[in-house]
Amino acid sequence: MHDLVGLPDPCNSPFVVPLIETARRLLSVPVKKKEPVTPAVIKHLFAHYGSTSTSFSDLRVLTLCVLGYAGFFRFNELVQLRRCDFHFEDSFMRIFVQRSKTDICRDGAWVVIAKTFKCTCPCLLTQRYFSIAYFSAESEDLIFRPLTFCSGDKSYKFRGSDPSSYSRAREIVLSAFDAIGLPKEDYGLHSRRCLCCS
């Protein structure tokens, strides 16, 4: 309105501009970086969720965390994985990522994860998850989908064909961290991609 009537804008005053900048600095909150997931955290997750009697829901949470960590996957890459993208060999497994943020040519890429043959082996865990989920090797179903609890037989089953949402995945992953005694506000879904050697 000041420009329309040919008057100077008071918001551009040499007094007002520094005052606004000062207010922004006083009210700003420092950025708190999320903690990276370490091998010790993965071991704690296995100890809590990796028993032979664990539920299908808990096994899905563990597989989501471990695959994301071992394969260095972004969330969008992880939830778009299908059973047919996995190929198991004697000493490793290959995972075909059809779409990736860094795949400029959109050709897809293979991710190779070695078998460690330990209790925390991501390959053996993935095979166990596929076995309990009744995935056939040729299945084109997404491996991470919403679950529903069937009260009749007290079991979990997949609901629909859509991938898990970011908000729900974040909720269950942070709940898993909380269950093993970690402050969930210090972690996020991207924490799995921060590799830390120990």
MARDOLUM-913442 format. One record per residue: chain; x, y, z of N, C-alpha, C in turn; residue number from 1. Coordinates in nm, 3 decimals. Layout:
% MARDOLUM-913442
  chain     n.c1     n.c2     n.c3    ca.c1    ca.c2    ca.c3     c.c1     c.c2     c.c3  resi
      A        X        Y        Z        X        Y        Z        X        Y        Z   NUM
...
***
This chain:
% MARDOLUM-913442
  chain     n.c1     n.c2     n.c3    ca.c1    ca.c2    ca.c3     c.c1     c.c2     c.c3  resi
      A    0.083   -0.120    0.000    0.000    0.000    0.000    0.086    0.126    0.000     1
      A    0.198    0.121    0.071    0.288    0.236    0.072    0.345    0.262   -0.067     2
      A    0.378    0.152   -0.138    0.431    0.169   -0.274    0.327    0.231   -0.366     3
      A    0.200    0.195   -0.348    0.094    0.247   -0.435    0.075    0.399   -0.420     4
      A    0.092    0.447   -0.298    0.074    0.592   -0.276    0.205    0.669   -0.280     5
      A    0.316    0.599   -0.310    0.444    0.666   -0.326    0.514    0.701   -0.197     6
      A    0.485    0.627   -0.090    0.550    0.652    0.039    0.651    0.541    0.069     7
      A    0.754    0.570    0.148    0.853    0.466    0.184    0.790    0.360    0.274     8
      A    0.833    0.238    0.256    0.782    0.126    0.336    0.849    0.128    0.473     9
      A    0.773    0.141    0.583    0.835    0.147    0.716    0.902    0.015    0.756    10
      A    0.863   -0.095    0.689    0.925   -0.224    0.722    1.069   -0.231    0.675    11
      A    1.108   -0.144    0.584    1.246   -0.140    0.536    1.331   -0.039    0.613    12
      A    1.278    0.011    0.722    1.349    0.110    0.803    1.477    0.050    0.861    13
      A    1.586    0.125    0.869    1.710    0.076    0.929    1.695    0.037    1.076    14
      A    1.586    0.080    1.138    1.560    0.041    1.277    1.483   -0.091    1.284    15
      A    1.386   -0.107    1.193    1.297   -0.223    1.196    1.369   -0.351    1.153    16
      A    1.450   -0.342    1.045    1.515   -0.462    0.989    1.606   -0.530    1.093    17
      A    1.697   -0.458    1.161    1.779   -0.526    1.264    1.697   -0.578    1.383    18
      A    1.584   -0.508    1.412    1.498   -0.551    1.522    1.434   -0.687    1.492    19
      A    1.390   -0.704    1.367    1.331   -0.833    1.325    1.437   -0.943    1.330    20
      A    1.557   -0.912    1.283    1.665   -1.010    1.284    1.702   -1.050    1.428    21
      A    1.702   -0.955    1.519    1.731   -0.984    1.659    1.625   -1.075    1.719    22
      A    1.498   -1.048    1.689    1.388   -1.131    1.740    1.399   -1.274    1.689    23
      A    1.437   -1.291    1.561    1.454   -1.425    1.505    1.564   -1.502    1.578    24
      A    1.672   -1.436    1.608    1.783   -1.502    1.676    1.747   -1.540    1.819    25
      A    1.672   -1.453    1.888    1.633   -1.480    2.026    1.536   -1.598    2.035    26
      A    1.449   -1.611    1.935    1.346   -1.716    1.938    1.389   -1.845    1.869    27
      A    1.507   -1.846    1.808    1.549   -1.964    1.733    1.584   -2.079    1.828    28
      A    1.563   -2.200    1.779    1.596   -2.321    1.854    1.713   -2.390    1.783    29
      A    1.819   -2.423    1.856    1.933   -2.487    1.790    1.894   -2.622    1.729    30
      A    1.952   -2.653    1.616    1.924   -2.780    1.547    1.990   -2.893    1.625    31
      A    1.909   -2.995    1.655    1.961   -3.111    1.728    1.970   -3.228    1.631    32
      A    2.092   -3.268    1.601    2.111   -3.378    1.507    2.075   -3.511    1.573    33
      A    2.018   -3.600    1.491    1.981   -3.732    1.540    2.105   -3.819    1.558    34
      A    2.096   -3.908    1.654    2.205   -4.001    1.681    2.209   -4.111    1.576    35
      A    2.329   -4.156    1.537    2.337   -4.267    1.442    2.315   -4.401    1.512    36
      A    2.264   -4.496    1.436    2.250   -4.633    1.488    2.386   -4.701    1.479    37
      A    2.425   -4.766    1.585    2.554   -4.834    1.592    2.532   -4.986    1.591    38
      A    2.639   -5.065    1.570    2.624   -5.211    1.581    2.571   -5.255    1.716    39
      A    2.603   -5.183    1.823    2.552   -5.218    1.956    2.400   -5.205    1.962    40
      A    2.346   -5.103    1.895    2.200   -5.085    1.891    2.134   -5.202    1.818    41
      A    2.195   -5.243    1.706    2.141   -5.356    1.629    2.143   -5.483    1.714    42
      A    2.249   -5.504    1.792    2.256   -5.622    1.879    2.146   -5.619    1.985    43
      A    2.121   -5.499    2.039    2.014   -5.486    2.139    1.878   -5.515    2.077    44
      A    1.857   -5.469    1.952    1.731   -5.496    1.884    1.712   -5.647    1.862    45
      A    1.820   -5.715    1.822    1.812   -5.859    1.803    1.781   -5.930    1.936    46
      A    1.846   -5.883    2.043    1.823   -5.946    2.174    1.678   -5.930    2.219    47
      A    1.618   -5.817    2.182    1.480   -5.789    2.227    1.375   -5.848    2.134    48
      A    1.400   -5.843    2.002    1.298   -5.884    1.905    1.333   -6.010    1.827    49
      A    1.451   -6.065    1.846    1.496   -6.173    1.759    1.476   -6.313    1.811    50
      A    1.402   -6.330    1.920    1.383   -6.465    1.974    1.296   -6.549    1.881    51
      A    1.299   -6.679    1.900    1.221   -6.770    1.815    1.072   -6.755    1.839    52
      A    1.033   -6.700    1.954    0.891   -6.686    1.986    0.836   -6.546    1.957    53
      A    0.915   -6.463    1.892    0.871   -6.326    1.867    0.753   -6.324    1.770    54
      A    0.670   -6.222    1.781    0.552   -6.211    1.694    0.593   -6.164    1.555    55
      A    0.503   -6.185    1.460    0.528   -6.142    1.322    0.545   -5.990    1.315    56
      A    0.470   -5.918    1.396    0.480   -5.772    1.399    0.618   -5.727    1.445    57
      A    0.668   -5.790    1.552    0.801   -5.754    1.604    0.911   -5.793    1.506    58
      A    0.892   -5.907    1.439    0.991   -5.951    1.341    0.998   -5.854    1.223    59
      A    0.882   -5.799    1.186    0.879   -5.700    1.077    0.955   -5.575    1.117    60
      A    0.939   -5.530    1.241    1.011   -5.412    1.291    1.162   -5.437    1.288    61
      A    1.203   -5.553    1.336    1.345   -5.588    1.338    1.402   -5.594    1.198    62
      A    1.329   -5.656    1.105    1.376   -5.666    0.967    1.385   -5.529    0.902    63
      A    1.289   -5.444    0.929    1.290   -5.307    0.876    1.415   -5.232    0.921    64
      A    1.447   -5.242    1.050    1.563   -5.173    1.105    1.694   -5.230    1.051    65
      A    1.704   -5.364    1.052    1.830   -5.428    1.014    1.858   -5.416    0.865    66
      A    1.755   -5.434    0.782    1.775   -5.419    0.637    1.813   -5.275    0.601    67
      A    1.746   -5.179    0.665    1.779   -5.038    0.640    1.921   -5.006    0.679    68
      A    1.967   -5.067    0.790    2.103   -5.043    0.839    2.206   -5.114    0.751    69
      A    2.184   -5.243    0.724    2.283   -5.322    0.650    2.290   -5.282    0.503    70
      A    2.177   -5.245    0.445    2.176   -5.208    0.303    2.190   -5.060    0.278    71
      A    2.195   -4.982    0.386    2.211   -4.836    0.375    2.098   -4.776    0.290    72
      A    1.975   -4.824    0.313    1.860   -4.783    0.233    1.795   -4.657    0.288    73
      A    1.746   -4.575    0.197    1.655   -4.467    0.235    1.517   -4.530    0.259    74
      A    1.431   -4.457    0.329    1.300   -4.511    0.361    1.221   -4.544    0.234    75
      A    1.222   -4.452    0.137    1.145   -4.475    0.014    1.194   -4.597   -0.063    76
      A    1.322   -4.623   -0.058    1.377   -4.743   -0.124    1.333   -4.869   -0.051    77
      A    1.334   -4.861    0.082    1.304   -4.977    0.165    1.159   -5.024    0.149    78
      A    1.065   -4.930    0.152    0.924   -4.970    0.146    0.877   -5.007    0.005    79
      A    0.961   -4.982   -0.095    0.925   -5.022   -0.232    0.985   -5.157   -0.270    80
      A    1.058   -5.221   -0.178    1.117   -5.351   -0.209    1.011   -5.459   -0.215    81
      A    1.023   -5.546   -0.315    0.931   -5.659   -0.334    1.007   -5.789   -0.310    82
      A    0.934   -5.894   -0.282    1.000   -6.022   -0.256    1.083   -6.068   -0.375    83
      A    1.037   -6.043   -0.496    1.110   -6.087   -0.615    1.239   -6.009   -0.638    84
      A    1.260   -5.900   -0.563    1.384   -5.822   -0.575    1.499   -5.885   -0.498    85
      A    1.470   -5.988   -0.418    1.571   -6.052   -0.333    1.617   -6.184   -0.395    86
      A    1.750   -6.201   -0.401    1.808   -6.326   -0.452    1.914   -6.371   -0.352    87
      A    1.898   -6.492   -0.302    1.987   -6.545   -0.198    2.090   -6.639   -0.258    88
      A    2.216   -6.615   -0.223    2.327   -6.702   -0.266    2.386   -6.768   -0.141    89
      A    2.491   -6.845   -0.160    2.551   -6.918   -0.047    2.609   -6.825    0.059    90
      A    2.673   -6.718    0.017    2.742   -6.632    0.113    2.694   -6.486    0.113    91
      A    2.590   -6.457    0.039    2.538   -6.320    0.034    2.397   -6.320   -0.022    92
      A    2.334   -6.204   -0.015    2.206   -6.185   -0.085    2.215   -6.058   -0.169    93
      A    2.147   -6.061   -0.281    2.141   -5.947   -0.372    2.000   -5.889   -0.368    94
      A    1.994   -5.756   -0.361    1.864   -5.687   -0.360    1.863   -5.586   -0.474    95
      A    1.762   -5.596   -0.559    1.751   -5.502   -0.671    1.664   -5.384   -0.630    96
      A    1.723   -5.265   -0.634    1.650   -5.142   -0.601    1.605   -5.079   -0.732    97
      A    1.475   -5.080   -0.756    1.425   -5.034   -0.884    1.432   -4.883   -0.899    98
      A    1.402   -4.811   -0.791    1.406   -4.665   -0.797    1.486   -4.611   -0.680    99
      A    1.576   -4.518   -0.711    1.658   -4.458   -0.606    1.676   -4.310   -0.634   100
      A    1.693   -4.233   -0.530    1.714   -4.088   -0.543    1.842   -4.057   -0.621   101
      A    1.942   -4.144   -0.607    2.072   -4.119   -0.671    2.085   -4.189   -0.807   102
      A    1.981   -4.259   -0.850    1.985   -4.331   -0.977    1.940   -4.237   -1.088   103
      A    2.034   -4.164   -1.147    2.002   -4.062   -1.247    1.942   -4.123   -1.373   104
      A    1.997   -4.236   -1.418    1.951   -4.299   -1.542    1.828   -4.387   -1.524   105
      A    1.781   -4.405   -1.399    1.664   -4.487   -1.369    1.679   -4.630   -1.420   106
      A    1.800   -4.685   -1.408    1.826   -4.822   -1.451    1.811   -4.921   -1.336   107
      A    1.801   -4.872   -1.214    1.799   -4.960   -1.097    1.942   -4.995   -1.056   108
      A    1.955   -5.056   -0.942    2.089   -5.092   -0.891    2.077   -5.212   -0.799   109
      A    2.185   -5.290   -0.792    2.191   -5.406   -0.704    2.264   -5.368   -0.576   110
      A    2.209   -5.409   -0.464    2.274   -5.394   -0.334    2.309   -5.535   -0.285   111
      A    2.434   -5.555   -0.247    2.480   -5.686   -0.201    2.509   -5.679   -0.052   112
      A    2.451   -5.773    0.023    2.473   -5.782    0.168    2.528   -5.920    0.199   113
      A    2.643   -5.923    0.264    2.710   -6.051    0.294    2.643   -6.123    0.410   114
      A    2.649   -6.254    0.407    2.603   -6.335    0.519    2.713   -6.341    0.624   115
      A    2.677   -6.315    0.747    2.776   -6.323    0.855    2.766   -6.455    0.931   116
      A    2.654   -6.527    0.913    2.629   -6.655    0.980    2.631   -6.642    1.132   117
      A    2.608   -6.520    1.180    2.595   -6.496    1.324    2.447   -6.480    1.358   118
      A    2.417   -6.465    1.485    2.277   -6.449    1.525    2.219   -6.317    1.477   119
      A    2.306   -6.222    1.440    2.260   -6.092    1.392    2.271   -6.080    1.240   120
      A    2.279   -6.191    1.169    2.297   -6.189    1.023    2.172   -6.132    0.954   121
      A    2.187   -6.025    0.875    2.071   -5.968    0.807    2.011   -6.061    0.701   122
      A    2.095   -6.143    0.639    2.045   -6.235    0.535    1.957   -6.344    0.596   123
      A    2.005   -6.404    0.706    1.927   -6.509    0.771    1.798   -6.453    0.831   124
      A    1.805   -6.331    0.883    1.685   -6.266    0.936    1.583   -6.243    0.825   125
      A    1.629   -6.196    0.709    1.538   -6.171    0.597    1.473   -6.300    0.549   126
      A    1.550   -6.408    0.541    1.493   -6.537    0.502    1.389   -6.585    0.603   127
      A    1.418   -6.563    0.729    1.322   -6.601    0.833    1.193   -6.519    0.821   128
      A    1.207   -6.391    0.795    1.091   -6.303    0.779    1.007   -6.347    0.659   129
      A    1.072   -6.379    0.548    1.000   -6.424    0.429    0.928   -6.556    0.454   130
      A    0.991   -6.642    0.532    0.931   -6.772    0.562    0.805   -6.755    0.645   131
      A    0.810   -6.670    0.748    0.694   -6.649    0.834    0.584   -6.573    0.761   132
      A    0.623   -6.484    0.668    0.524   -6.407    0.592    0.466   -6.485    0.474   133
      A    0.517   -6.606    0.451    0.471   -6.693    0.341    0.487   -6.627    0.204   134
      A    0.602   -6.564    0.182    0.634   -6.507    0.051    0.694   -6.616   -0.037   135
      A    0.645   -6.628   -0.158    0.712   -6.715   -0.255    0.824   -6.635   -0.322   136
      A    0.924   -6.704   -0.375    1.040   -6.636   -0.432    1.002   -6.546   -0.549   137
      A    0.895   -6.578   -0.620    0.854   -6.499   -0.738    0.750   -6.392   -0.704   138
      A    0.713   -6.382   -0.577    0.607   -6.289   -0.539    0.646   -6.144   -0.568   139
      A    0.552   -6.068   -0.621    0.575   -5.925   -0.647    0.513   -5.838   -0.539   140
      A    0.476   -5.899   -0.427    0.419   -5.824   -0.316    0.527   -5.742   -0.246   141
      A    0.490   -5.623   -0.201    0.580   -5.541   -0.120    0.604   -5.611    0.013   142
      A    0.727   -5.609    0.061    0.757   -5.684    0.183    0.722   -5.608    0.310   143
      A    0.713   -5.476    0.303    0.675   -5.397    0.421    0.541   -5.329    0.394   144
      A    0.435   -5.391    0.448    0.300   -5.340    0.433    0.233   -5.331    0.569   145
      A    0.123   -5.257    0.579    0.054   -5.249    0.708    0.005   -5.387    0.753   146
      A    0.002   -5.407    0.884   -0.045   -5.532    0.942   -0.176   -5.509    1.016   147
      A   -0.253   -5.615    1.025   -0.374   -5.613    1.107   -0.371   -5.734    1.200   148
      A   -0.422   -5.715    1.321   -0.422   -5.825    1.419   -0.555   -5.899    1.413   149
      A   -0.547   -6.029    1.391   -0.667   -6.113    1.387   -0.689   -6.172    1.525   150
      A   -0.794   -6.128    1.593   -0.818   -6.174    1.730   -0.859   -6.320    1.735   151
      A   -0.915   -6.373    1.626   -0.960   -6.512    1.624   -0.846   -6.609    1.648   152
      A   -0.740   -6.598    1.566   -0.625   -6.687    1.583   -0.504   -6.617    1.646   153
      A   -0.527   -6.493    1.694   -0.422   -6.416    1.763   -0.293   -6.408    1.680   154
      A   -0.308   -6.366    1.556   -0.192   -6.354    1.468   -0.204   -6.226    1.386   155
      A   -0.090   -6.187    1.327   -0.085   -6.068    1.243   -0.086   -6.110    1.096   156
      A   -0.156   -6.032    1.014   -0.159   -6.057    0.870   -0.148   -5.925    0.797   157
      A   -0.098   -5.931    0.673   -0.087   -5.810    0.593   -0.226   -5.756    0.559   158
      A   -0.235   -5.623    0.556   -0.360   -5.557    0.520   -0.338   -5.473    0.395   159
      A   -0.398   -5.514    0.284   -0.387   -5.438    0.160   -0.255   -5.459    0.090   160
      A   -0.237   -5.385   -0.019   -0.116   -5.400   -0.100   -0.029   -5.275   -0.102   161
      A   -0.071   -5.171   -0.031    0.005   -5.046   -0.028    0.123   -5.058    0.068   162
      A    0.232   -4.983    0.042    0.346   -4.986    0.135    0.314   -4.916    0.266   163
      A    0.393   -4.945    0.367    0.378   -4.877    0.496    0.404   -4.728    0.480   164
      A    0.331   -4.648    0.554    0.350   -4.503    0.546    0.472   -4.461    0.626   165
      A    0.525   -4.344    0.593    0.643   -4.293    0.665    0.612   -4.272    0.812   166
      A    0.495   -4.213    0.839    0.461   -4.181    0.978    0.447   -4.308    1.063   167
      A    0.384   -4.412    1.006    0.367   -4.537    1.081    0.501   -4.608    1.100   168
      A    0.582   -4.610    0.994    0.714   -4.674    1.005    0.799   -4.603    1.110   169
      A    0.795   -4.471    1.109    0.872   -4.393    1.207    0.823   -4.424    1.349   170
      A    0.693   -4.436    1.364    0.635   -4.465    1.495    0.681   -4.600    1.549   171
      A    0.677   -4.704    1.465    0.714   -4.837    1.515    0.865   -4.851    1.536   172
      A    0.944   -4.784    1.452    1.090   -4.789    1.471    1.130   -4.717    1.599   173
      A    1.073   -4.600    1.623    1.106   -4.526    1.746    1.055   -4.600    1.870   174
      A    0.943   -4.670    1.857    0.893   -4.751    1.968    0.990   -4.865    1.999   175
      A    1.050   -4.921    1.893    1.149   -5.028    1.912    1.272   -4.975    1.984   176
      A    1.318   -4.855    1.948    1.432   -4.794    2.016    1.398   -4.767    2.163   177
      A    1.276   -4.721    2.186    1.232   -4.692    2.322    1.226   -4.821    2.406   178
      A    1.186   -4.931    2.341    1.173   -5.058    2.412    1.308   -5.113    2.459   179
      A    1.415   -5.077    2.389    1.548   -5.125    2.431    1.622   -5.021    2.516   180
      A    1.548   -4.917    2.558    1.605   -4.821    2.653    1.673   -4.701    2.593   181
      A    1.652   -4.674    2.464    1.712   -4.557    2.401    1.611   -4.443    2.397   182
      A    1.655   -4.319    2.419    1.562   -4.205    2.410    1.518   -4.185    2.265   183
      A    1.390   -4.209    2.236    1.345   -4.210    2.097    1.352   -4.072    2.031   184
      A    1.355   -3.966    2.112    1.366   -3.832    2.053    1.504   -3.807    1.992   185
      A    1.601   -3.892    2.027    1.736   -3.876    1.972    1.755   -3.949    1.840   186
      A    1.653   -4.023    1.795    1.667   -4.105    1.675    1.556   -4.075    1.575   187
      A    1.582   -4.111    1.450    1.483   -4.096    1.345    1.501   -4.208    1.244   188
      A    1.420   -4.208    1.139    1.433   -4.313    1.036    1.566   -4.302    0.964   189
      A    1.620   -4.180    0.952    1.748   -4.164    0.883    1.865   -4.210    0.969   190
      A    1.842   -4.231    1.098    1.951   -4.276    1.185    2.008   -4.409    1.140   191
      A    1.923   -4.493    1.076    1.969   -4.624    1.031    2.074   -4.613    0.924   192
      A    2.076   -4.499    0.850    2.169   -4.484    0.739    2.303   -4.430    0.784   193
      A    2.316   -4.390    0.910    2.441   -4.336    0.961    2.523   -4.449    1.020   194
      A    2.613   -4.504    0.945    2.692   -4.617    0.993    2.799   -4.568    1.090   195
      A    2.816   -4.641    1.196    2.914   -4.604    1.298    2.990   -4.730    1.338   196
      A    3.118   -4.729    1.328    3.196   -4.848    1.361    3.229   -4.852    1.509   197
      A    3.221   -4.969    1.568    3.260   -4.981    1.709    3.314   -5.121    1.734   198
***
